């Protein structure tokens, strides 16, 4: 591998770590502001997806 490839992979790894960190931070902040309800649950409930899914026991 040449230096440009290694630098590109390092940049990609750093970018993904920053994205993951921001996602975790935003998720925790959203839960605090919305009484523990997660973003995915809120989105699914707003778009009536949860009512369409049949739960099997």
C-alpha positions in Angstrom: 0.0 0.0 0.0 1.2 3.5 -0.7 1.0 6.5 1.6 -2.1 7.9 0.0 -4.1 4.7 0.5 -3.1 4.5 4.1 -4.0 8.2 4.7 -7.4 7.6 3.0 -8.1 4.6 5.3 -7.1 6.5 8.4 -9.3 9.4 7.3 -12.2 7.1 6.7 -11.8 5.5 10.1 -11.6 8.8 11.9 -14.7 10.0 10.0 -16.7 6.9 11.0 -15.6 7.2 14.6 -16.8 10.9 14.7 -20.1 9.9 13.1 -20.6 7.1 15.6 -19.8 9.4 18.5 -22.2 12.1 17.3 -24.9 9.6 16.7 -24.6 8.2 20.3 -24.6 11.8 21.7 -27.7 12.8 19.7 -29.5 9.6 20.7 -28.9 10.2 24.4 -29.9 13.9 24.2 -33.1 13.0 22.3 -34.0 10.4 25.0 -33.5 13.0 27.8 -35.7 15.5 26.0 -38.5 13.0 25.1 -39.0 11.1 28.4 -37.0 8.1 27.4 -38.5 7.5 24.0 -35.9 6.7 21.3 -35.7 8.3 17.9 -36.5 5.1 16.0 -39.6 4.4 18.1 -40.8 7.9 17.7 -40.3 7.8 13.9 -42.0 4.4 13.6 -44.9 5.5 15.7 -45.3 8.7 13.7 -45.4 6.9 10.4 -47.8 4.2 11.7 -45.4 1.4 11.1 -45.8 -0.1 14.6 -49.5 -0.6 14.0 -48.9 -2.5 10.8 -46.4 -4.9 12.3 -48.1 -8.0 13.6 -46.5 -9.3 16.8 -46.2 -13.1 17.0 -45.9 -14.7 20.4 
